[in-house]
Amino acid sequence: MSTSVQQRGTAYDPSRIRHPHFRGLVTDAASAVEQIADGDTVAISGFASAGTPKAFAPALAERIRSVRAAGGRLSVNLLTGASVASEAEAMLAEVDGIALRMPYQSEPTARGKINSGEMDYVDVHLSHVAQQVWQGHYGDVDVAVVEVAAITEDGKLVPAMSVGNNKTWLDVADKVILEVNSWIPDGVEGMHDIYYGTALPPQRRPIMLSRADDRIGQPLLEVDPAKVVAVVPTDQRDSASALTKPDAVSEAIAGHVLEFFQHEVAGGRMPAGSLLPLQAGIGNVANAVLAGLAAGSFSDLTCYSEVIQDSMLQLIREGTVAHASATALALSEDGLTELVDNFELYRDHITLRPQEISNHPEIVRRLGIVGMNGMLEADVYGNVNSTHVGGTRIMNGIGGSGDFTRNGYVSMFLSPSTAKNGAVSAIVPMVPHVDHTEHDVQVIVTEHGLADLRALSPRKRSRLVVDRCADPAFRPLLHDYLDRAEARPDAGNTPHILEDAFSFHAGLAATGSMLG
Amino acid sequence: MSTSVQQRGTAYDPSRIRHPHFRGLVTDAASAVEQIADGDTVAISGFASAGTPKAFAPALAERIRSVRAAGGRLSVNLLTGASVASEAEAMLAEVDGIALRMPYQSEPTARGKINSGEMDYVDVHLSHVAQQVWQGHYGDVDVAVVEVAAITEDGKLVPAMSVGNNKTWLDVADKVILEVNSWIPDGVEGMHDIYYGTALPPQRRPIMLSRADDRIGQPLLEVDPAKVVAVVPTDQRDSASALTKPDAVSEAIAGHVLEFFQHEVAGGRMPAGSLLPLQAGIGNVANAVLAGLAAGSFSDLTCYSEVIQDSMLQLIREGTVAHASATALALSEDGLTELVDNFELYRDHITLRPQEISNHPEIVRRLGIVGMNGMLEADVYGNVNSTHVGGTRIMNGIGGSGDFTRNGYVSMFLSPSTAKNGAVSAIVPMVPHVDHTEHDVQVIVTEHGLADLRALSPRKRSRLVVDRCADPAFRPLLHDYLDRAEARPDAGNTPHILEDAFSFHAGLAATGSMLG
């Protein structure tokens, strides 16, 4: 069979499929997706820009088109690690191929379908996904489609450039399609730590990980060969994450964060030099903050995060970061090239884990993680909206921000103080959607400054957030709101004027600016 | 010195103070509180109705009055486990003796001072308190005042009827005042499990507790004798928690919860018979739910919770509950008598732990806790307001509800569907304060029914919450809101009409009813 498949495409590399049973299953993507039926729940690999199966989405989209052309029906429930490669997300959304999407997306076509009510979207903490699927909340997983770097002589799987929920998908799915991507450098083997010790309660036991570089699992994924229905060879580079060079705003934010770290060290709340394990969300601001660490007097830093961005490679290369743990790479074209060209250097300093471990509440609490995440907006009392523009339209999703914020040691949210050329303030009287509550948000940072909300009552927080973080153009409006709210006879512990609480958002809708 | 003290009061019982150093420190409360200076941070024992120092609050209130009468100033920052005995809270609030209060209160006088802005209040997850104080967010703790049952021959402390943060208070305070309460039955000794293994990062290690009845610590508290400045004998019963008999509404809620448990067992998500460890918040509804378990086909149930209420004693006596772990007792007069009269029976089935362990995210996640907490109101998408009436006026505080909701296995919120004789709906279009987000709230229950929100997108959740949980009188208003919100061109993933989102609350303010 392998001979015939070799004829089908150039991707087939026998050195990547080293077990005869799996060689016998080699086929192309078009044949593989015939395993997928209308209404199936399909769980695929992919976390951020890394590890999305390359052949699956084009083949499924094509199959959906042809089934529909013949008068049939075909759409699926799609489960992933987090976001997947944009082109894959877009292809399936464009053909209305996804009935339900879980747990995260960040792609315009899918976003549009969700906001118009055409696609069901369940926006879930990334640490909860594996346990919820295992519990059966999403029904049976019919098919798993997982990209791997290779299949070993004894039928184990060398993981690709992300781990995400792949361990769980392989465990729970009725059928498995493997994509074996020859582009992935051989050098990736050994970078992963796949932990097979999780369970559903009452069988759970302590997870014995106490440092970012601890290894508690094995380098390879397991799969029951009897469940594998197709092996699809591919040879395609991972997508690149879009990254821009740090600008003045993100550098100013980074400066405030670094000053805060020095303040924490001086106060004895973080060890000098090594600090505590850092987590940074995806994006330009987080990338800039990490890049800024190179200028600090830090050494032996560790990161325990979801993704590894370009700046992390630089910090490892320079020796500022001793170890980075994540569940996926999220590198630009240049970053990907840097990694692939220097795998020997990076492999000893990077560990990729299942996202149930990278984001696990037990580990996040134990390690004392410093969580740094982006946001859409915060209100004056420290409630954060990460997901819903105007309270109604989803942007991406909560992702792992809640995992790190809720159980971390220091929970920080970073954002430019304005958007849309100054028309939109990131600091508002009341957020119309809350993803992180005032009980959890400890520090807010914009380019103007940093508000440390720890141990402060709501009335003390509010003035601090305005004076430190809001753009000066919005400060008079925010103080006026607070003055009026506090002057009411029933002002209460958290003064608000409900009829004016969304005045910034109403102004934006009516005039195109929160300045009204 | 002990002789002279014996003359001061009848409370002194030498068998309770079995170490000569501590006998030498015996004094009365009036003398003890002279150790407290204006601006001090004072951390006291007490969690719910159990373990509040009995002599401290009256003595401090009296001292505040006399200091002020002499033209002086005296107020303190007061840290506790959670709520303390109402009479103690009220006494100190009445004399404006508290500048800052943390982490929880549930008493009318204190509530009034907080809502008028006269008292600063920091409303903190109970699992975070010890680590935040240890980190120094509240400055130095000048004085700890801790009730104990006895001081042993080797200078260790037999804990009282609650543990709370006492271990941390004794560790971090500069000076310690011990109240030795002879009323506490000798039989309490051995009921506690005080874990000394927590640390600040990066020194944290796994906490090796995997079952509700595991013991990982020691029965006694430690104190540095050099820090103890006074030992005050008392002989006074703990306060009683107010409990009413289950009424029809709370019994209906309990019925829906029991049916849900059967549904989970049938779905293979919980073990038959023993279920998973249960947590129930304080109050009549939680008490009724637990009482209802006696009627189910359950055995060997375990509870891993904050408090133990009356119904738990009944379940233990009947053999339905094998073990209950908590940080405090919250018993009625009758419950307290039942416990004290039968300590031999209950001691083997109850473990009292520090609240950093009873509410610890690591343990809550590992055990797979079923969290059941009360609420003020929920919105149609599953966001819950636990703390702020009308979004501004604090009721009590978040307490431990977030600890169990965020990291638990099933997160449930229970409430009667209406309050104020039907004028107030517990289901509203949008809550004006969010303590638990849509990402965390899984199940909402009122007397009308149960809405299981797991794996549902916002638009599917909203109709279910209205139809299952809202009072029929409010359903047309809620559906009308959703109809109008969903009909908007920019309805989005979570349809809302910001200018109408608080119409229920505006109606209540204007007319005295959310029916408008």
Interface residues (C-beta under 8 A of the other chain):
Chain A: L100 M102 I114 N115 S116 G117 D120 Y121 V122 D123 V124 H125 Q131 Q132 Q135 G136 H137 Y138 L200 P201 P202 R204 R205 P206 I207 M208 S210 R211 G267 G268 R269 P271 S274 L276 H360 P361 E362 V364 R365 R366 L367 G368 N383 H388 V389 G390 G391 T392 R393 I394 I398 G402 R406 N407 Y409 M430 P432 H433 V434 D435 H436 T437 H439 D440 R454 A455 L456 S457 R459 K460 A485 E486 D490 A491 G492 N493 T494 P495 H496 L498 E499 A501 F502 H505 A506
Chain B: L100 M102 I114 N115 S116 G117 D120 Y121 V122 D123 V124 H125 Q131 Q132 Q135 G136 H137 Y138 L200 P201 P202 R204 R205 P206 I207 M208 S210 R211 G267 G268 R269 P271 S274 L276 H360 P361 E362 V364 R365 R366 L367 G368 N383 H388 V389 G390 G391 T392 R393 I394 I398 G402 R406 N407 Y409 M430 P432 H433 V434 D435 H436 T437 H439 D440 R454 A455 L456 S457 R459 K460 A485 E486 D490 A491 G492 N493 T494 P495 H496 L498 E499 A501 F502 H505 A506
